[in-house]
Amino acid sequence: MINTVEALLFGSGRPLRISEIRSLLEFDGVTAELSEIKQCLNELETRYIDSSLEVVEIASGYRLQIRQEFSPTLSHLWNERAPRISKALMETISIIAYKQPVTRGDIEDIRGVSVSTQSIRSLLERNWIKVSGFKDAPGRPALYSTTKEFLDDLNLKRLSDLPELPDPVDNIVQDEDHQTIPQAV
Amino acid sequence: MQNNTQTQLEFPTVMGQPYETIPDDLFIPPNALELCLETFSGPMDLLLYLIKKENINILDLDVSKITDQYIEYIDLMDALQFELAAEYLVMAATLAEIKSRMMLPQDVHEEEEDDPKSALIKRLQEYQRYKTVSEKIAILPRVDRDFFLASASLPKIEVEKKDIQITKDELVAIFHEVKNRPDLKSNHQIDFEELSTQERIQIILEILSKRNVISFSKTLRKTEGRQGVVVTFLASLELAKDGHLELIQNETEEIFLKSKGAIS
């Protein structure tokens, strides 16, 4: 069964939940307890210890990843690097992540600039945010929340795994060690 | 790289005068000209940057000094012909308002909450929280940038496609065969026959002129279905309302229609 679970993780191309793996196994007439599948995943993890792979649990389930130490080598495979995300966009997604659900106006209040349709769209296209409702206010503005994919892409299981939102500080300099302006990353 | 950029830039002009020298009191970071407006994510970011450079506590914010720096900064950016977003000017206006208020004699009765300076400080502090955390999130490992997913491409399942072998003559023959096929399909529209309540009233009256009483179910025609029941019932109610007949129901569920005699 371990090999079947491994095959599913390799072939799925997306994270799989334990319950999902169970129903996939059922198609083959294999009935397995959730705990047995968890056991398989653990054993896979042990099997991979001496390899370039790892089994990782993230918000949407389990997936196979290449150990981060190989990333520099892998990056030579592609000419283009992953698109950079501007500071402004990172601020926007952070505000959504910690204050969700928020309207565009809420984000603008904090950032002091208007949030462009384009930046909201780019987050929507990335599947990092979704419209989770509409605020009961004039104009019925859309409320935005983060998605599981956002956590998946950052290798996180849940929102509380994000860095803690700092308390308001009086002295900015103390708070930050670096004096340079961070570039877009 | 940086020097190249500088030499390529023409000297900006301010009010017609070439802006050759930089004001002494303007703090210019080492790579100031590289710092285009896009480096800052907004006026709050720029303001925080200035405060940070001053190495001061936000609460002790010297608005007067910061305002001057901010405005000169904006002037410089403007002179370098960056598109200035309106929000930068709004912030400049806010700073100018705070500055001018400070020059006026303090009104003792003025409420704390109305103080634009403390409001600005609160906003800066709030913004600072998210700015800090966004920088932390930005350096979290990110998929396809810092780590990669492992997946195996699935084997392509080959579906064999046979080429169709057909000659020109065969094609013509098939075409004719199809064209001459008898047209066995035609549209057949079924119209629902509308049942009229008015007509039903006539029918019931006719029946009642022959016999005095009739059970409701006997007036129904099976072919008319549920619609018939409704129409008949409506017709009976109509007649009862006008006093032409009486509706009677005893212990059984059956309703009887009883003529009320003289019908004109």
Boltz contact constraints between the chains, C-beta under 6 A:
constraints:
  - contact:
      token1: [A, 10]
      token2: [B, 152]
      max_distance: 6.0
  - contact:
      token1: [A, 11]
      token2: [B, 152]
      max_distance: 6.0
  - contact:
      token1: [A, 11]
      token2: [B, 154]
      max_distance: 6.0
  - contact:
      token1: [A, 13]
      token2: [B, 151]
      max_distance: 6.0
  - contact:
      token1: [A, 53]
      token2: [B, 150]
      max_distance: 6.0
  - contact:
      token1: [A, 64]
      token2: [B, 150]
      max_distance: 6.0
  - contact:
      token1: [A, 65]
      token2: [B, 147]
      max_distance: 6.0
  - contact:
      token1: [A, 65]
      token2: [B, 149]
      max_distance: 6.0
  - contact:
      token1: [A, 65]
      token2: [B, 150]
      max_distance: 6.0
  - contact:
      token1: [A, 66]
      token2: [B, 148]
      max_distance: 6.0
  - contact:
      token1: [A, 66]
      token2: [B, 150]
      max_distance: 6.0
  - contact:
      token1: [A, 68]
      token2: [B, 147]
      max_distance: 6.0
  - contact:
      token1: [A, 71]
      token2: [B, 146]
      max_distance: 6.0
  - contact:
      token1: [A, 71]
      token2: [B, 147]
      max_distance: 6.0
  - contact:
      token1: [A, 74]
      token2: [B, 148]
      max_distance: 6.0
  - contact:
      token1: [A, 82]
      token2: [B, 144]
      max_distance: 6.0
  - contact:
      token1: [A, 82]
      token2: [B, 145]
      max_distance: 6.0
  - contact:
      token1: [A, 87]
      token2: [B, 41]
      max_distance: 6.0
  - contact:
      token1: [A, 88]
      token2: [B, 41]
      max_distance: 6.0
  - contact:
      token1: [A, 90]
      token2: [B, 134]
      max_distance: 6.0
  - contact:
      token1: [A, 90]
      token2: [B, 138]
      max_distance: 6.0
  - contact:
      token1: [A, 91]
      token2: [B, 41]
      max_distance: 6.0
  - contact:
      token1: [A, 91]
      token2: [B, 130]
      max_distance: 6.0
  - contact:
      token1: [A, 91]
      token2: [B, 134]
      max_distance: 6.0
  - contact:
      token1: [A, 94]
      token2: [B, 130]
      max_distance: 6.0
  - contact:
      token1: [A, 94]
      token2: [B, 133]
      max_distance: 6.0
  - contact:
      token1: [A, 94]
      token2: [B, 134]
      max_distance: 6.0
  - contact:
      token1: [A, 94]
      token2: [B, 137]
      max_distance: 6.0
  - contact:
      token1: [A, 95]
      token2: [B, 130]
      max_distance: 6.0
  - contact:
      token1: [A, 110]
      token2: [B, 126]
      max_distance: 6.0
  - contact:
      token1: [A, 110]
      token2: [B, 127]
      max_distance: 6.0
  - contact:
      token1: [A, 110]
      token2: [B, 130]
      max_distance: 6.0
  - contact:
      token1: [A, 111]
      token2: [B, 42]
      max_distance: 6.0
  - contact:
      token1: [A, 112]
      token2: [B, 42]
      max_distance: 6.0
  - contact:
      token1: [A, 112]
      token2: [B, 43]
      max_distance: 6.0
  - contact:
      token1: [A, 112]
      token2: [B, 44]
      max_distance: 6.0
  - contact:
      token1: [A, 113]
      token2: [B, 42]
      max_distance: 6.0
  - contact:
      token1: [A, 113]
      token2: [B, 87]
      max_distance: 6.0
  - contact:
      token1: [A, 153]
      token2: [B, 143]
      max_distance: 6.0
  - contact:
      token1: [A, 154]
      token2: [B, 140]
      max_distance: 6.0
  - contact:
      token1: [A, 155]
      token2: [B, 141]
      max_distance: 6.0
  - contact:
      token1: [A, 163]
      token2: [B, 133]
      max_distance: 6.0
  - contact:
      token1: [A, 163]
      token2: [B, 136]
      max_distance: 6.0
  - contact:
      token1: [A, 165]
      token2: [B, 129]
      max_distance: 6.0
  - contact:
      token1: [A, 165]
      token2: [B, 133]
      max_distance: 6.0
  - contact:
      token1: [A, 166]
      token2: [B, 129]
      max_distance: 6.0
  - contact:
      token1: [A, 166]
      token2: [B, 132]
      max_distance: 6.0
  - contact:
      token1: [A, 168]
      token2: [B, 125]
      max_distance: 6.0
  - contact:
      token1: [A, 170]
      token2: [B, 57]
      max_distance: 6.0
  - contact:
      token1: [A, 170]
      token2: [B, 58]
      max_distance: 6.0
  - contact:
      token1: [A, 170]
      token2: [B, 59]
      max_distance: 6.0
  - contact:
      token1: [A, 171]
      token2: [B, 57]
      max_distance: 6.0
  - contact:
      token1: [A, 172]
      token2: [B, 52]
      max_distance: 6.0
  - contact:
      token1: [A, 173]
      token2: [B, 52]
      max_distance: 6.0
  - contact:
      token1: [A, 173]
      token2: [B, 55]
      max_distance: 6.0
  - contact:
      token1: [A, 181]
      token2: [B, 39]
      max_distance: 6.0
  - contact:
      token1: [A, 182]
      token2: [B, 135]
      max_distance: 6.0
  - contact:
      token1: [A, 185]
      token2: [B, 138]
      max_distance: 6.0
